[in-house]
Amino acid sequence: MKPKGRYAVSGAIAGADVTLDLRTLYLKDLSFFGCTVIEPEVFPNLVKRIESGQIKPLVAMTFPLQQIEQAQLAFMEKKHLGKIVLTLD
């Protein structure tokens, strides 16, 4: 992350335990916070930024909807970095 960056965490699909060197947070002046409830305007604003190209989601894998079982197995392996996407034909 760039200095003064903000790292938001929502959910803990990989588990509760995380290894973190706290020096990374304070030497770069980073903010680390948890998110459980977002304001109603956040999601539409996020979609707008994605559609305009300001934000590019990281896609790990793409599966057609018919391969949803394989997508779920890949998700459960927890070896991916980014989103697993299902496509509609």
C-alpha positions, 0 to 999 in steps of 0.5 A, a space after each residue: 500500500 502507498 503511504 497513508 493508505 487505508 486497509 478496510 477488512 470485511 469478513 474473515 473467510 480465510 479465518 480469524 488469525 492473521 500475521 501482521 508486522 505492526 511496523 508496516 502500519 506505523 512506518 507507512 502511516 496506514 489505517 486499518 479498520 473493519 467494516 460491517 455496515 456501509 452507508 447506502 451510497 457506498 455501493 452505487 459509488 463503487 459501481 460507478 467507479 468500476 464502470 468508469 475505470 477508476 477502480 479495477 477489481 482483481 479477478 482470480 478466476 472466471 467460471 461459466 455458471 454451469 461450473 458453479 461447483 468447480 468455482 465453489 471448490 476453487 473458493 474453498 481451497 483459499 489459494 486465490 488472490 482476487 475475486 472468483 467470477 461466475 459468468 452468464 451465457 
